[in-house]
Amino acid sequence: MPRPLIKWVMVALVLLASSGLIVVGWAVFDGTRTSLEAERTNQAYLLVLDLVAAHVARNGEWPKGWEDLQSTSPKRIGGTWRWPEDATQVQMRVFVDFAIRCEDVGQMTPDSFCAVTQTNPNYGPEKDAVKRLLKECQKCAGSKVK
């Protein structure tokens, strides 16, 4: 093989290897970033589920807005977010259906639960936390029937 051709082949191989490293590096970076965002969203979701359950237990009704949750203290300690200091960040990551009633939520199952949802990226529903909230809503609904 002539020397100039070998030189061009080597340059092409170096460029190809460099491009491959850049693509792999970007994939690792993007995957890590997405995972960290999903974890932050998950922590916000767990916090809100806890806040709503505490509000329902204390007040016997589903919250009507974020204002109702401002004075509620979470039972869960730790996590990424501090309440209510980080309320704005939490609200950007979690949607609460404030138009729903405890009675409606109490009839849901962990699989059909849709009263509190997360933005993307997320890790999916937290069944145990949802079950705790459903139990509080069922107690609330049961006390209103009697």
C-alpha positions as CSV (number, residue, x, y, z in Angstrom):
1,M,0.0,0.0,0.0
2,P,1.4,3.4,-0.9
3,R,2.4,5.7,2.0
4,P,-0.1,8.5,1.3
5,L,-2.9,5.9,1.3
6,I,-1.7,4.5,4.6
7,K,-1.7,8.0,6.1
8,W,-5.3,8.6,5.0
9,V,-6.4,5.3,6.3
10,M,-4.9,6.0,9.7
11,V,-6.5,9.5,9.8
12,A,-9.8,8.0,8.9
13,L,-9.5,5.3,11.6
14,V,-8.5,7.9,14.2
15,L,-11.5,10.1,13.2
16,L,-13.8,7.1,13.3
17,A,-12.6,6.0,16.8
18,S,-12.9,9.6,18.0
19,S,-16.4,9.9,16.7
20,G,-17.3,6.6,18.4
21,L,-15.9,7.8,21.7
22,I,-17.9,11.0,21.5
23,V,-21.1,9.1,20.7
24,V,-20.5,6.7,23.7
25,G,-19.6,9.6,26.0
26,W,-22.7,11.5,25.0
27,A,-24.9,8.5,25.6
28,V,-23.4,8.0,29.1
29,F,-23.8,11.7,29.9
30,D,-27.4,11.8,28.6
31,G,-28.4,8.6,30.4
32,T,-26.9,9.8,33.7
33,R,-28.6,13.2,33.3
34,T,-32.0,11.6,32.6
35,S,-31.6,9.2,35.5
36,L,-30.8,12.0,37.9
37,E,-33.9,14.0,36.7
38,A,-36.0,10.9,37.1
39,E,-34.8,10.5,40.7
40,R,-35.5,14.1,41.5
41,T,-39.0,13.7,40.1
42,N,-39.5,10.5,42.0
43,Q,-38.5,12.2,45.3
44,A,-41.0,15.0,44.5
45,Y,-43.7,12.5,43.8
46,L,-43.0,10.6,47.1
47,L,-43.1,13.9,49.0
48,V,-46.4,14.9,47.5
49,L,-48.0,11.5,48.1
50,D,-46.9,11.8,51.7
51,L,-48.2,15.4,52.0
52,V,-51.6,14.6,50.5
53,A,-51.9,11.5,52.8
54,A,-51.0,13.6,55.8
55,H,-53.5,16.3,54.7
56,V,-56.3,13.8,54.3
57,A,-55.6,12.1,57.6
58,R,-55.6,15.5,59.4
59,N,-58.4,17.3,57.6
60,G,-60.6,14.4,56.4
61,E,-60.7,15.8,52.8
62,W,-58.7,15.9,49.6
63,P,-56.7,19.1,49.3
64,K,-58.3,21.8,47.1
65,G,-55.0,23.4,46.0
66,W,-51.3,23.6,46.7
67,E,-52.1,26.2,49.4
68,D,-53.8,23.5,51.4
69,L,-50.5,21.6,51.5
70,Q,-48.3,24.5,52.4
71,S,-48.9,24.1,56.1
72,T,-48.8,20.3,56.0
73,S,-45.7,18.6,57.4
74,P,-44.5,15.5,55.6
75,K,-44.2,12.3,57.7
76,R,-41.3,11.2,55.5
77,I,-37.9,12.6,56.5
78,G,-35.1,13.1,54.0
79,G,-35.2,13.1,50.3
80,T,-34.1,15.7,47.8
81,W,-36.7,18.3,48.5
82,R,-37.5,20.4,51.6
83,W,-41.2,21.3,52.1
84,P,-42.4,24.0,51.7
85,E,-39.1,25.7,50.7
86,D,-38.9,23.8,47.5
87,A,-42.6,23.9,46.7
88,T,-42.1,25.6,43.3
89,Q,-39.7,22.9,42.1
90,V,-41.9,20.1,43.4
91,Q,-45.0,21.6,41.7
92,M,-43.1,21.6,38.4
93,R,-42.6,17.8,38.7
94,V,-45.9,16.6,40.1
95,F,-49.5,17.1,39.1
96,V,-52.3,16.8,41.7
97,D,-55.9,16.6,40.6
98,F,-57.4,19.0,43.1
99,A,-60.9,18.7,41.7
100,I,-61.3,15.1,42.8
101,R,-62.8,13.9,46.2
102,C,-61.5,11.5,48.8
103,E,-64.4,9.2,48.0
104,D,-63.3,9.0,44.4
105,V,-59.7,8.3,45.2
106,G,-60.7,5.7,47.9
107,Q,-62.3,3.7,45.1
108,M,-59.1,3.6,43.0
109,T,-56.6,0.8,43.0
110,P,-52.8,1.2,42.9
111,D,-53.0,0.4,39.2
112,S,-55.8,2.8,38.4
113,F,-54.6,5.6,40.7
114,C,-54.3,8.9,38.7
115,A,-55.0,11.6,41.3
116,V,-51.2,12.4,41.7
117,T,-49.0,12.0,38.6
118,Q,-45.4,12.7,37.7
119,T,-43.8,14.6,34.8
120,N,-41.2,12.9,32.7
121,P,-38.7,11.5,33.1
122,N,-39.8,9.4,36.0
123,Y,-39.5,5.8,37.4
124,G,-43.2,5.1,37.4
125,P,-45.7,4.9,40.2
126,E,-44.6,4.1,43.8
127,K,-47.2,1.5,44.7
128,D,-46.4,1.4,48.4
129,A,-46.8,5.2,48.8
130,V,-49.9,5.1,46.7
131,K,-51.4,2.3,48.9
132,R,-50.8,4.4,52.0
133,L,-52.6,7.3,50.4
134,L,-55.5,5.1,49.2
135,K,-55.9,3.8,52.7
136,E,-56.2,7.3,54.1
137,C,-58.8,8.2,51.5
138,Q,-60.7,5.0,52.2
139,K,-60.8,5.9,55.9
140,C,-61.9,9.4,55.0
141,A,-64.6,8.1,52.7
142,G,-65.8,5.6,55.3
143,S,-66.2,8.2,58.0
144,K,-68.4,10.3,55.7
145,V,-70.7,7.4,54.9
146,K,-71.5,6.6,58.5
